[in-house]
Amino acid sequence: MRLPRRTERKPVLAALFVIMMVISGLSAATVQAAHAANAGVRPNKIGGLDCNGLSPVQKPVKRSLQCTDPRGTDEGRFEDNGHYIGHDEPSVRFLSNQPGSGSNYSMTERLPVEPRALPTVRHPGRDVTHTFELTVAPWTSTTVCDPQSTPMLPCTPESDANAPNGTYPGAGAAFVELQFYPPGFAPFADSISCDNTHWCSALTIDSLECAPDGTCNPDCTEPVNFGFIQTNGVPAGPPSPQLSDLSTVTPNAHTLLMNPGDVIRLSLFNAKIPGGHALEAKETDFTTGQSGFMIASAANGFMNTNPVDCSGTPFNFQPEYSSARAQNIIPWGIGPYMINDQYELGHFEPCKSVTGSATVTEGSFTDTYYLNCHGPYEKAAEDPNLEPDDSPCFKFGDTHGGTAAPNLVTGCDVFFDAVGDLDWDGTPYYPDWPNSVVPDRFPSPFLQLQPTTVGGHRYPQIQFVTDTSASELNTNCDLNSGAGCVLPPQGPGHFFPYFTQARVGGLCVWEYGNMRNGNTFGGDAQYGAVGPGTLGAFAGPIRSNPNC
């Protein structure tokens, strides 16, 4: 069953957090430095102090952000202000012992092409679907130094000595997701898309403000820096957790927009900037000739967060590790994630109709949404212990007060009052995924070339991972032993998408969905099992990376 929402004791928790930080030998120096930094940037009333939108001292600039899945102390699951937090993030991890492979990553991909027909809501498993219904934020990840993030220890950029080892919990770290957002369900401020016809993307960096015993600062548990990829490299609005506002999450004239089917080259690397280095995310659209970038630098407004008072300090985020060897992971996440290519699932359910209107305010933007979904995907009433409702839901044709193109289907993002689709009845858990390199009822898949690192070398090993286990509350999945953990998860669709490697147009590519044109690595069996050493996730064996 779902973990209960506990009685909130915010002042007590905040005081306990400071006490635990002070008495812990691991973090006493960090606490002293944090108190010395009290002249930092104070948080605004609106911002990104908590990616999950649960900070009691600040309203979120966007409640529907895709966050990192932390590992908690309650049987491995994580709670933020008494709310269970978990996500469904299937991925393929790329590994290499080559120096530079953990701090210099590039990949070329072709974006999906959507069906000509609009989405339908008639026959789950046989409906016309668009990418936004299947995965709301495909991303590529890496890990960066943040000495004020869990485990809150000093971090030397681009050093494999930062990895957890024995009793050493690892250096302070934040998790980077270079997220891509599909077209069709705008506006981005409280939904999924930048518009109805383009892809856009953003560099996001999640930190964790938790002491070694698992006690977290409830005011800023998971602060997030957010910056759209821009043609001029200038953030659309302040990216920091303390100062982000509606402009931060609203595309502007310089936001890089990409068409379905465009061929994109993306790179993550430690860029030289005046006075030092900082992580840069760069994208080049070979189809249109446009390019964009975002540098996670103090000069651009990026900040790390004081774990005691939530103030911000301008900060240059740099890659944490030199190589992408197996030991190099985000030290506080569920599962072995570092250099991963991922698909965010469990955040969409199409509907025939919606009921129960409500309003949400994101900064200065106010929107009407609905709580409840009705139609063939909603087989039974919601279990309030799993999903109180499906919100936010929006109607077909909704323009959100004239601020966005009309939504292409009636449907729900499943973000506001639940962390995701915990009863597994949405589109992602039916076989309405790409099954052909040419779009038909379903979109075409991402077609991704083998990623490369310094010198054009590819990553020689891979591992399939998904933290779906953390969200399997309806089966009492044990994150230590793996008992009760199943794939596909127990929902009416009886389906879970998987990775395929195939030769398409003479090139060896990675695909994701329901593809059968190449090596399927056993379908769902590729994700392995939950057990000792998997950090609570489904994780397959580390294996050689074939090349078709």
N, C-alpha and C positions, 0 to 999 in steps of 0.2 A: 504494500500500500504506500501511498505518498507520505513522505515525511511531513509531520504536522507543522503548521505555522505557529511558532512559539510566541508566548507573550513577550512583547518587545520591552527591553530594559536598556534603552539607549544610553542614558547617563552612566549606569553601572557598567555596561559593556565598554564604554569609552574609557572610563577610569581603570577598569581591569586591563584593558589593552596597554595603557601607559605603564601600569605596574609590571605587567609581564615583560614588557620591553626592557624596563630598567633592571629587573632581577635576572634577566637572561644574560649569561656571559657572552652569548653569540651576538647580541644586538645592543649592548650597553653603549658602545661607541657610536652606533647609529643614532640612538636616542639623544646623546649629547650633541651630536652634529645637528640633529633635527631641531632641538631647542635653540641652538645657536643661529638657526636659519629662520627664526620666527619673523624676520623682516621680509619673508617671502611674499609672493603675490596672493592676496586673500581671495577666496572663492566668491564669485558672484552668486546671486540667488538662482540663476539658471546656468547650467553647464554640463560637464561630463564627469563629475566626481565619482559617479557610479555607473558603469556601462549598463548595469541591469536596471537602472532607473529607480533604485530603492533608497537613495540617500535621504535621511530625514531633514537635512539642512539645505538641500538644493534640489530644485526641480530639474528634471532631465531635459536637455535640449532636444533629444530624440529618444523616445522610449523603445523604439523598435530597432535598436542597434544589434548587430551580431557580435556577441562577446566570446571571450575565451572561457573554457570550461575548467575551473580550478578543481583541485583534489582536496577534499575536506577531511575532517577528523571523525565525522559521523558515518562510520562504515565506508569511508572513502568519498561519500557524497558531500557536496558543499551547500551551505546555507548562507544567504545574504540577508541580514535583518529579519531572520526567521522564515525566509522564503527559500524553498529548494531551488537551486540553480543547476541546470544541466542542458546540454545541447547534443545534437546528433551530427557528428562531423566525420564521415567516412573519408579516408585519404590514402594516398600512396606516398610513402616516405622515401626520400632519396638519400643514400649514404655514400660517403667517400672519406678515406683517410688522407686525401691530398690536401696539403696546406692551401688555404684560400677557398676550399669548397664550402666552408660554413659561412663565408662572408662575401662571396661573389657568385651569384646565381643568375642564370639567364635561361629563358625558354621562349620558343616561338609557337604560337597557337593560332588556329582559325576559330573564330567565334561561331556559335551555333546560328543556324538559320531557322526562322519560325515557320510554322504551317501558314498557308494562305488563309485558311478558314479561322474564324474566331474560336476561342475555347468553347466547348460544350459542357453541359452539366446534365447528362442523361444516363450514361452507362459507365460507372466506375470500372476501370480496366480497359475500356474501349472508347474513351472520350478523346476529342481533340484537345491537346494540351500545349501550352507554351512554356518556355523555360522558366519564367517567373513563378509558375505553379510548382515546379519541381525542385529548384534550388534558388534561394533568394540571394545568396552571396558566395559564389565559388571563390576560393582564395588560395593564394600561395603564401607560405609562412616562413619566418625565421625568428631567431631570438636575439635580443639586444641587451646590453648592460643597463641596469638601473639599480644602483646600490640602495635606493630607498624602497625597492620592491622586494617581496619575499624571495629568498631568505634574508634579505637586508644585510648582506655582507659585501665588502669591496669587490669590484669587478674590473678586471683589466681587459679592455676590448681586444677581440681577435686572439683569445688565448684559450687553448683547450684545458688549461688548469682550472677554469671556472666550472667544470663539470662536476656534478655530485659524485662522491667517491667515499665509500665506507661511511664513517660518521660525519663526514663533511657534506652538508646539505646542498652545496653549490653556491655560486655567487648570486648576488641580487640580479634579478632578470625580469624583463618584460617581453611580451609576446607580440610579434608583428604579423598582421594579416593584410596582404595586398588584396583587397576585396573587389570583385567585379559585380555590377548590378545590372540584371537583365531588363529589357524594356517591357512596358505593358501595364504597369500598376503603380502610377505616380499619384501624389508627389513624394519625393524622398523624405521630406520632413517627418512624415508619420506613416510611411509605407515602404515600398520596395524600390521603385524605379526613378530614374531621372526624367524620363519621358516615355512616350509610347513607341519610339522608333530607334532609339540609340541605347547602347551600353555606355556606362560610365564606371569609374573605379575610384578607390580611395586607399590611402595608406592609414591603417589604424594600428595603435600601439596600446595594449592593455597591460597595466601593472596590477599588483596585488598588495594591499596594505594589511598584512596579517603577521602576527608575532609567531615565533617558533612553535608555541603550543597550539596554534590554530586560532587564537583570539584575534579578531579583526577590528579595525577601526570602523564602526558602523556608519560614520559620516562619509567615508570615501573608500569603501571596500575594494572596488575595482575601477580605478580611474582610467579614463581612455583619452588618448590624443587622436584627433581625426583630421585628415586633410585630403580633399579631393585631389586627384591627379590633374594638374593644370597646365595649359599650354605655355604659360609664363612662369610656372613654378611658384606663384604667389598663392597662399591659401585663400580660399573663398571667404573665410572668416577665421577668427582666432581658433587655433587647433587645440589649445590646452584644456585640461579638465576644469581649470579654474575660470577661464574666460570665454569658452565656446558659447556661441549664441546661434540664433536662427540662420544667420548668414553662413555659418560654418557648414551646415548641412543642406544648404540651398545652392544648386549649381548656378554658376554665372557664365558670362560670355567667354571666360577663359577655361572652363571645365572641358577636359578632353572627352568628346563624344565620339563613339565608334559604332559603325553599322554592323548589323548581323552579317556574318560571312567575311568580315574583314580579317586580314592576317596581321597579328600583333606580335611584337617582340617585347617581352617584359624582362627587366633586370632589377636585382636588388644587390647593392654593393656599398662599400664604405667610401664615400666621396670625400675628396679633399676640398675643404672650404677655408675661407680666411680664418686663421687662428687654430685650425685643427681639422677634424673629420666628423662626418655624420652620415647615417644611413640615407641613401638615395633610392627611391623607386622611380624607374624610368620606363616609359612605354612608347614604342614607335609603331604607328599604324602604316604598314607597307602599302596598304590598299589606297589610302587617301593621301599619304605623305605627311600627315600631321604627327606630332609627337607631344608628349607632356611629361612632367616629372614633379616630384615632391621630395624635399629634403627635410629629414626630421631633426632640425637644428634649432638652437636657441634663437638664432636670428630670424627664423620663420615663426617663432612663437610657441614652439614645443616646450613642454615643461614636465619634469618629474614632480612627484607629490610627497610632501612631508607626511610621514606616517602618523604623526602625533596631532597636528593641527590642520592637515589637509591643504596647507598653502602650497603654492607652486614656485619652483625655481627654474628659470630658463636652462635648458639642458640639451646637449648634443647626444642623441641616442646613437650608439655604434654597435655593430655586430658583436655578439658575445664570444663567439667561437671562431677559431681559425678553420678547423675542418668540420665536416659533417659526419664524424665517426659515430658509432652506435651509442657511446656514453654521453654524447652531447645532446641534451634535451632541455626543454623548459622545465625547471626543477619543481614547479608547483602545479603542473597540469595533470589531468587524467590522461594516461597513455603516453607513449614515447613520441612526442611531437617536436620537430625542429624544422628541417627543410621538408615541407609537406605540400602536396597539391591536393586540395580538399573541395568537397561539395556540401554546403550547408543545407541540411534536410529538415523536414518537420515544421515548416512555417507557412503552409498554405492549405486551405480547404475550400473548394468551389461550392457554391450554394445556388439553390433555386430562388430562395428569398432569405431575407435577414430581418430580425426583429430586435427590439430593445435599444432604442437610440440613446446615445450619450455624447458628450463632447470632450475633446482633448485640447489642451493648449500646449503648444511646443514653442516656447519663446513668445513672440508676438503673433504667432499663427494659431488660430482656433479652427477646429474642424469637427464635423459631426460624423460619428461612426456608430456601428451597431454591435451588439454583444453576441447574438445567437444566430447560428447557421441552420438552415432547413433545406433538406434535399436528399438525394440518394446517397451522399457520402456520410451523412449523419444518421447512422443506423439506430441509435438509441440516445436517450437523454444523457447529457454530460455527467460524468462522475465528478462531483465537486471536490473529491479528494485528489483527483488527477488534474482536471481542467475545469475551473469555475465557469468559464465560457470560452468562446473562440476569438474574442476581440483582438485587434480591431477588424471589423467587417465593413465592407463598402459595396455599394450597389453598382451594377453594370451601368456605364455611362456617367458615373459620378465625376464631376469636374472639381470637387473640393472647393466650392465657392469661386469657381472660375480661375483657379490657380494652376490647374493641371489639365492635360489631355484626358478625355473620357476613359475611365477604366474599362478594360476589355472583357471583364466577366464579373459577375457578383461573386465575392469571395472574402475570405478572412486570412489575415496575416498570422494569427495565433501567436501574438507577442505580449499583449498588455497584461493579462491576468493569468497567464501560464507561460512557462519557459519555452514551450513548444507543443507539438502534437503528441501528448503523452498517452492518448488512446489509439494512435497510429491509424487514423481513419482518413487522413488527407491524401491528396494526389501523389506525393512522393512515395507512398507505400503501396501503390498499384503499379502494374507493368506498363503505364502510359509514358514510358521513357523512350529516348531515341533507340530505334532498332534498325536504322539504316543511315548511311552517310548522306542520304538525300531526304529532306523533310517530307513527311506525308501527314498522317494524323498527329504525329509527334515531331518536335524539332529535330534537326540534325545534332549530333553530339559535338562538344569541343573536340577538335583534332589537335593534339599537342605533340610536338616533336620532343625527342629526348632532351631534357635540360642539360646544360653544360656549365662548366666553371672555368677557372683560370686556364688559359691555353687552349680553350675549346674542348677540354676533356669532359666526357660524360660521367655520370655517377654510376659506379660499377655494381652497386647493390640497392635493393629496394625492400620495403616492408609495408604490408597493407595493415592499416589501423583504423578502428572506429570506436569512439566513446559512446556509442549507442547504449551500451550497458548501463551507463549512469542514469539514463532516462527510463530504464525498464523497471519502473516501480510496480507495474501491475503483475509482474512475475516474481517480485522479491528477489531480483538478481543480486547475488552476493558478489561484490567487487573484489573480494579476496580469493574465494575458492572457485568462482564461476558458476556455482549452482544457481539454476533458474535463469541463466543468461542465454538467450536464443536469438538466432538470425534465420529468417526474417523475424522481426518483433511481432508479438501477438496482436495483430489488427485484422480487419476484414479483408484487406488487400492481399495478404500473404506474399508480399514481395519486398525485396530490398535490392537496390541497384548495385552494380559491381564494375570493376575496372577491366578493360580489355586492351590488349596490345595487338595491333593489326597493321597490315600493309595496305595503304590507301594512296592511289595515285603514284605508286612507286616509292612512297615514303613510309617509314616505320613510325606509327603514331600511337599515342595513348588516347583511349576513349572512355566514356563513363555512361552507364545507363543499362540497357538491355540488349547490348550488341553481341552478335554471335559470329562475327566475320574474322575472328582471330583467336588468340590465346586468351581464354577467360579466366585462367588461373583457378579453375574450380568454382567459378561463380562466387556465391556467398562464402564458400569454404576458404576463400583467399584471406578472409579476415581472421582466421584462426580462432582462438578461444580466450576467455578471461581466466586468469590464474596468476600464480606467483610470478613476479617479474614483469607483468604487463601493465602495472600501475593502474589497475582497475578497468582497462579497456580491452576490447577484442584486439588481439595483435597476432598476425601471422609470423612465421619465421622470417628472419633476415635471409634473403636469397639473392642469387646473381640476377642482375638486371639484363634480361635478354634484349636482343635487338632484331626481333622478327627473323 
